[in-house]
Amino acid sequence: YERLGVSEFASEGELKAAFKGLSLQLHPDKQSGKTDAEAATAKARYFEVVDAFTVLIDLPTRRVYD
């Protein structure tokens, strides 16, 4: 929840909106013009966001996580 910036009670729509916003901001292809360190940090954070979204969007997996 923390990685996506949503509450534990976030709806599916809120999860999707948070993921979309963060993925557009952190996607590796969107990091042109940044230093290598900044791009690497964004790429690592992008994969954390993808993993968090994958867990939270699937209801059975989300219940196990909770």
Phi, psi and omega in degrees: 000319182295320181296328179269346180075035180236165178277168178294342183257017182295140178281172178300320179296319178294322177297314180296318180295316179295317179297315182299314180298314181290322181292324176294324181284321189258354184304136182304328179289344181264010186259017179293143180090357179257161178292163179299321180294316178296319179294320179294320178296316179296320180296315178298316179294324177301314181292329174296317180295318179298315179298316180297316180296318180301320180288314189281335183281336179270113187304311180299320179291322179296321178296319178296317179298316181294000000 
